[in-house]
Amino acid sequence: MFQNRQNAHNRNEKLKQTSSLFRLDPFLDERELLRAGDHLQKAALAYEMKHTVVMPKKSHVTALLIRQYHSQEQGHQGCGITHNALRQAGYWIINGRSSVSHQLRKCNMVH
């Protein structure tokens, strides 16, 4: 595991500093999911919470996740609650707030 993280860290140094992935220090886990790196390394949390799954801002799977967490959270809650529910579930969406907001504007339920 350490060797893979070191390789990922070396590779990430080549990312542009303006890249949305740069600050996340991403790596591929053993299931080849892109995860955020060391931002919560010293926290007393489970692996899935320390290293959240990084999701693209525009993808069908991301849209489905947003819709699912929006509708399951006490009857179609707003952007902030939906975004926090996704984070607590272990997902980090690139440009998350705007992605969630965009999907919620498509929702037919009254907020």
C-alpha positions in Angstrom: 0.0 0.0 0.0 2.7 2.5 0.9 4.6 1.9 -2.3 1.4 2.6 -4.4 0.8 5.8 -2.4 4.4 6.9 -2.9 4.0 6.3 -6.7 0.8 8.2 -6.7 2.3 11.1 -4.7 5.2 11.3 -7.2 2.8 11.3 -10.1 0.6 13.9 -8.5 3.5 16.3 -8.3 3.2 16.6 -12.1 -0.4 17.8 -11.9 -1.1 21.5 -12.6 -1.6 23.4 -9.4 -4.8 24.8 -11.0 -6.2 21.3 -11.4 -9.2 20.4 -9.2 -7.4 17.2 -8.4 -4.1 18.8 -7.2 -5.2 19.5 -3.7 -6.8 16.1 -3.3 -3.6 14.1 -3.8 -5.6 11.4 -5.6 -4.6 7.7 -5.8 -6.2 4.5 -7.1 -7.1 2.0 -4.4 -7.0 -1.8 -4.7 -10.4 -1.8 -6.5 -9.1 1.0 -8.9 -11.4 3.6 -7.4 -10.0 7.1 -7.5 -9.7 8.3 -3.9 -8.6 11.5 -2.2 -5.2 11.3 -0.5 -3.8 12.6 2.7 -6.2 15.5 3.6 -7.6 13.6 6.6 -4.7 11.2 7.3 -4.5 11.8 11.0 -8.2 11.8 11.7 -9.7 8.9 13.7 -12.0 7.9 10.9 -12.6 4.8 8.8 -10.5 4.4 5.6 -13.6 5.2 3.4 -14.0 8.5 5.2 -10.4 9.5 5.2 -10.0 8.6 1.5 -13.3 9.5 -0.1 -14.1 8.4 -3.6 -13.5 11.2 -6.1 -16.3 11.6 -8.6 -16.3 13.8 -11.7 -18.6 16.7 -11.7 -20.3 15.7 -14.9 -21.1 12.1 -15.2 -24.2 9.9 -15.3 -23.2 8.1 -12.1 -22.6 11.3 -10.3 -26.0 12.6 -11.3 -27.6 9.3 -10.1 -25.8 9.6 -6.7 -26.9 13.2 -6.2 -30.5 12.3 -7.1 -30.5 9.3 -4.7 -29.1 11.2 -1.7 -31.4 14.2 -2.5 -34.5 12.1 -2.5 -33.7 9.8 0.5 -32.8 12.7 2.8 -36.1 13.4 4.5 -38.1 14.2 1.4 -36.0 16.1 -1.1 -33.9 18.5 1.0 -31.8 21.3 -0.3 -28.4 21.6 -1.8 -26.4 21.8 1.5 -28.0 18.8 3.2 -27.7 16.7 0.0 -24.0 17.7 -0.5 -23.2 16.8 3.1 -25.0 13.5 2.9 -22.8 12.6 -0.1 -19.7 13.6 1.8 -20.7 11.5 4.8 -21.3 8.6 2.5 -17.7 8.8 1.3 -18.1 10.7 -2.0 -16.1 13.8 -3.0 -17.6 15.3 -6.1 -15.4 17.7 -8.0 -17.1 21.1 -7.9 -19.6 19.4 -5.6 -21.8 22.4 -4.6 -22.5 23.5 -8.2 -23.0 19.9 -9.3 -25.5 19.2 -6.6 -27.2 22.6 -7.2 -27.4 21.8 -11.0 -29.1 18.5 -10.3 -31.5 19.8 -7.8 -32.8 22.5 -10.2 -33.9 19.5 -12.4 -35.9 18.1 -9.5 -39.7 18.3 -9.9 -40.4 18.3 -6.1 -41.2 21.6 -4.4 -38.3 22.5 -2.0 
